[in-house]
Amino acid sequence: MPGASAVGAFAGIVPDRNIRGRQVMRSGTIVGRLQFSQSPEDESVRIPNEMTNLLKLPTWADDEHVFAVVETPRSSTCKLDLDPKFHIFTLAKPLMAGLSYPYDWGFIPSTKAQDGDPLDILIIHDARTYPGVVLKCKPVGILEVEQKSNGKKERNDRVFAVPDRSPLETDLTDIRHLPPRARDELEEFFRATNALENKELKFLGWRGPRHAVKTIKRLSR
């Protein structure tokens, strides 16, 4: 309808309506909204002027699950970051040749770690999602990490979690139950992602879900 606005969610898979042949998507769980304006002359879709700030989503989805915002999907050969000013995903760095992310990687919103960024989270599941997807996840553990860069030491821990709709949620309840080889490989992956930068990682130990929850609550804003 000329002069009307079409509103759609940007993180769904269910068609809502068509605007000159372009589908606007929605989802049962709305992650973000795009506000489009239409020209009375050509009804063309213009640049969205409203969207959800993923950084300011609540930390907790319910008593057991946190929200996890995916930045870098599984199998990606580069690291993506959410730009806090423009709310777009940008290239942070390419990984070394032959290296890719073993699982979806992202952050827990409304948290602030010692390095000033939201708390990192690695989402253990078999699927590959997309940047901007928000998952409800149950924390299953944390890898405590000390990072040294330019002579400065700071904590840069990694939380591990499983999505609420994944079969792993009932199978994996504690990250320490992974085989030692699997945990060693994860440590080497984190080390390799920083191999060509002026950063040194010291792994302080693996902790279970209770410690992960305690850390998340302490760093929630």
N, C-alpha and C positions, 0 to 999 in steps of 0.2 A: 504494500500500500504506500503510495507516494507520501513523503513527509513523515512516515512512521519510523520507529527504530526497531532493530532486530537484536535481541539479546541472546547470547549463547554461552555455554560453558566451553572452555578450551581444553579440557582434560578428559573428555568422554569418548564414547564409541557409538552412541545411539543417535541417529539423525534426528534433528529437531525440525528443521525446515530448510527450504532452498531459497537462496537469494540470487537471482539471475544465474542459476545453475550451480551455485556454490552451496555446499551443505554446511549448516551451522550445527555443531555437535554438542551433545549434552551427556550427562552421566547421572546415575542414581546418587552418587556422592559428588556434589559440585565442589571442585577444587578451586576454580577461578572463573571469573565472568568477563566476557568481552562485550563492550558496548559499541555497537555499530550505528552509524547514522547513514541515512539514505538521501540521495539527492532527488528532488522532485523531478528533475529532468531525465536522468538516466538510471536512477535507482542503484547506482554502483555502491559497492561496499567500501567504506573509507577505513582509515587507520583506527584501530581500537583505542578508546580513550579511558577505559577503566579496566583494571584487572586486580586480582588478589595479590597482596604482598606475601609471598611464600615464606619469607623470613619471619613474619609476624604471626604465622599460624600458631595455635596453642601447642605446647610441648606434648601434652597428654591427650590421647583420644578417649581414653577411659581409665579405669583404675589399673589396668594391666598393660595397655598398649600405648606406645608413643606414635606420633606422626613422624614419618621419614620422607623427606623430599629428595627424590632422585636427581642427581646432577649428571653423573656419568653412568651410562648403562653398562651392563655386563658385555664383555667382548670388545669394548671400545679400546682403541689404540692411542687415545689421547684423553687428557683430563679436561673436563668442562667445569666451569664455575658459574654460579648465578651472580650476575652483576647487581650489587645492592642498590645502585642508583637508578638504572634503567630497567631492572627486573627482566633482563634477558640473559640467555646462556651464552657464554663466550668461551673461546679456547684458552685454557690456562697453560697447557704445555702438551707437546706430543710425548709419548712414552718411547723408551728405547726400542730399537728394532726387535721384533719378536715378542714384545711384552703387551699384554692386554689385561683388562680388569676381569677378575674371576667371577665377580658378582656385581650387582647394582651397588653403586656408591653414592653417598649423598650426605645430608646433614639433618640434625634434629632441630626444628625451628624453635625460636624463642629461648635459645641457650647461648651461652658465651663461654668458650674455653679460654685457657690461659693465653693462647696465641691471638686472641681477639676475634676469632671466627666462631661460627656455630660448631657444636660438637659433631665430629665426624661419625658416620655410621656405615657399616658394610652389611648389606641385606642378603642373608643366606637363603637363596631359593634357586630353583632350576630355570625360572623364567628370565626373560630380558625385557625390561620396560623402556621408558623414554624419559628424557630430561623434563622435569616438571611434574611427573607423576607423583602423587602423594599416597603412601602406603601406611596402613595401620600395622605396626610391628610390635612384637613382644621381645624385649631385650633378653638375650641369653648369655651375655658376658661382655667383658671389656679387656682389651690389651692395653696395659699402661705403658706409655712411651715417653721417654725424655728426648727432646730434640735440641740439638746444638747448632746454631747458625750465627756466623760472624761473632763467635765468642760468647754468645748469649744462650743460656739454657732455659728451656721452658717445657712444660708438659704439653703433649699433643696426643692424647689417648684416642683409641678407636673403639667405638661401641659395635657390638655384633647383635643382630636381631633377625627374627624370622617373621614373615607376613602372616596376618591372622587367617588368610584363606589358603595358606600353603600347608600341604601334608606334613611339612617339617615342623610345624608348630607343636604338634603332639610328639614328634619323634626326637627333636633336638631341643632340649630344655636348658642345657648348660654347654657353653662353647668349649669347656674343658673336656667334654666327652668326645670331641673330635679326635681322631688318631693323632699321635704326636707328629707324624710326618705331615699331616694336613696343616697343623698349626705352624710347623717349621716353614712350610711353603708360603703361608700367608705372611710370616715375618720377612721372608726373603723377597716377596713381592713388594711389601712396603719399603724395604731397603732399596730395591731396584728402582722404584719410582723416583727416588731422590739421589740416585747414583751420580748423575751429572750436575748436581747442584751443590752449593756450599752448605750442605746439611749433613749432620751425623745423627743417626737414630740409635738409642739405647733402649732395649726392651726390658722393662722392669718386671714383667710377669703377667700371666693370664689370671683373670678373676671371673667369678661366676655372676649369675644374674642379679643377685642381691646387691653386690658391689656396683654393678652397672646401674641399677636403679638409683642407688644412693648417689652416684656421681651425677646422673642426669638431674636429679632433684637439686643437688647442690649448685649446679651450673645453670639452672632455669632462671629466667629473668621475669 
